[in-house]
Amino acid sequence: MRRRMGLFSVVSWVHWCRVARTAVIVGSLLSCTGDVSSIQTSSISESETARMPSSPDALDASDREPLPTPQDLVAPPEGQGFQMGIDTFAPAGTEVWKCYVADIPIAAGIFHQVKHVESLQSAGVHHMDVMALGLLDLPIENGMHDCDALYAAYAEMMEEGIFLYASQLEREELTLPDGVAAGVPSGLKVMVELHYVNATLEDKNVWSRINAWTVPDEEVEEGIWGSAIRDVDINIPAGTENHVEWTRCVMNEDIELLFLSSHVHELSERVDVYHFDGTETGELFYQNFDWHRPELKKYDPPMVIKKGEGFEFRCNYRNPYESTVHWGFSAADEMCQIAIVHTKFDSSIQCDIVDSGAY
């Protein structure tokens, strides 16, 4: 299964705005605000809590630097970009996942030509992303929605949804090569998501800010495209010390790979990505050993992947628990997926899955 990604899609997927009820656009700021009394959350059971990794907030205050605040990321000046943001609330012992729909600001031209993106958010966010909802032409009104309900009602969001940006790191920055920018339609309807697991005994205020810095049209020579490729047939046996889920995909057109990253949950001990020539598995060129902080690897110069070639990715798991773990969106489930961003811009380009398995 694949999922399309446009702008600076970088894995760490699914899930932003938990509690906002209105979108406020002031100059170049798109933000989510809301009443914490309206939050709907799912509680974490004792067995799930036992499986949750330690929260960064659990560290002794004397052992860490001061936590960032939303004010630490200043919005771009008018005409140079825009900022998206969310402020929400995660009660103690809950897992929150909400989707908020709003329109990005109007650009001077047809597109915002985004060259650089920087994000800052609460420590411990499971993942945050922004989807170009307007390109799917779905009858979803602006405002707050339950992500579970949306994905159940509109299954095409999973297959055809186009990510503009995604991150699960506290801080992240991405810059495209000279002459390359991501064209984001002016006034586009987007869906911002936040997924946060609060396994502590304290309520948490959770937030995220994203700056999209733009350049004039005349500086842009080429656009980007991308996709997420995921294995949804995951079955990790109880008590296993070393279980591997693997997937192979091949490109339907030539690409120049700019970025690659991975996304798994806490049972994964390592992700390996190899070049696949359509027949044989080749060189290992990406690894991640930290499920919560996956590397977003930039390829400079870009890596050329020919039509019919692609990737084999392997997710290595250890399951010390007494039940089999399957694929799913919950932090207690597992995932195995990669994300790629490349030139040229062509929405028909994708990496088609040709084989998968486990051992």
LINDA-V94582 format. One record per run of one state. SS is the DSSP state (H for helix, E for strand, - for the rest). FROM is the first residue (numbers start at 0). LEN is the number of residues. Records with the same first field share a line. If there is no record, write none. Layout:
# LINDA-V94582
SS->FROM-LEN, FROM-LEN
This chain:
# LINDA-V94582
-->0-1, 8-7, 16-5, 26-2, 33-2, 38-3, 43-2, 51-4, 58-2, 63-6, 72-8, 90-3, 103-7, 121-5, 131-1, 136-6, 153-2, 160-2, 167-3, 175-4, 180-1, 185-3, 198-5, 214-2, 219-2, 222-2, 230-4, 236-6, 251-3, 264-3, 276-4, 288-8, 305-4, 317-7, 327-6, 334-1, 343-7, 358-1
E->1-7, 15-1, 21-5, 28-5, 41-2, 80-10, 93-10, 110-11, 126-5, 142-4, 162-5, 170-5, 179-1, 181-4, 188-10, 203-11, 221-1, 224-6, 234-2, 242-9, 254-10, 267-9, 280-8, 296-9, 309-8, 324-3, 333-1, 335-8, 350-8
H->35-3, 45-6, 55-3, 60-3, 69-3, 132-4, 146-7, 155-5, 216-3
